[in-house]
């Protein structure tokens, strides 16, 4: 077998191995031009279509992501603005409430102080009246006791009329 | 394979490197003596058509790519970004079918260099590089004529601006040779020579490994030779990809020059 193969090789040895064989060119041309036609009309278009579709999808997704990011940025800014407004409003409400509470507290304290002062004045007046009433009630008895005590010390009768002014003066001084 | 057989046959009598024709010429499967003669190169050309076609047809077309779809879209995106956008710009998208076809056809024609039982790049024969180079040549001329008109394209190609008129006697023939003959010739020979060199390199180390295996005293260096063979095989995978990239990129550059001659 080896000898026959070498023999076959020797048969073609006479040709220049660099020069092209017409039959090889024939089959090569058929193969290449068929491949070119197939690539152009059958093989390449669906591949390019799916590649373009993928590129479009990716580009669309990127654009959508950019738009969403922009929307998110504006929403965040809006929320931030609203938050700042709410904070300012809340601070204003707190200040107003604090001022109102302060005024109310001052009014309540003023009213209470006035009421206490009034009660105090009433009590003082009542005490003074009670005292005066008590003094006027005990003055004759005190004068009588004092005249009796003084008479016993002096061994003579002290009239109540002379003791009464002295006791009245004493009691009035002791107030 | 011829090379390996030859080395095997000559194993008893020392290292015998097979003639170059044994490395690149293959017996026909059918059609002997006709233009339809079909050999290993024709088979690889057909596989370079069928494999990418199958990959494109079998890959799913989903928004989230997985598996084979990643490879297919990776190839399309590579040609778009690294070839079309870098050489032509956004206007070059309409040349995507041609440039992608060139890239895939060259790559799958090359990669059979490292696939066991094939171990031959289709582009180590001159046939396919010539077909591809002539296609690129016809394309950039057609694009130039369409973009600038016939006279405009010929003027921009043969009479570069800024050259003193007297020098056109010298410059115009050079430009003609450069643009209309050397461009396709360079495209074809660059691919052919690179792949043939890589093929010969791999065969050389393959033959060397076999010869060393049969020589007991020299078998000690066999691991190094084999490691080099494995390394070169990996290198050829890279070369296959680079050559496909270079061929499609140069085609794109020529198209770009036809579209915008002053850039």
Interface residues (C-beta under 8 A of the other chain):
Chain A: X2 X5 X6 X8 X9 X12 X13 X15 X17 X18 X19 X20 X21 X22 X23 X24 X25 X26 X27 X28 X29 X30 X31 X32 X34 X35 X36 X38 X39 X40 X42 X43 X44 X46 X47 X48 X49 X50 X51 X53 X54 X57
Chain B: X1 X2 X5 X6 X8 X9 X18 X19 X20 X21 X22 X23 X24 X25 X27 X28 X31 X34 X35 X36 X37 X38 X39 X41 X42 X45 X46 X48 X49 X52 X53 X56 X57 X59 X61 X62 X63 X72 X73 X76 X77 X96 X97 X98 X100 X101 X104 X105 X122 X125 X126 X127 X128 X130 X131 X132 X135
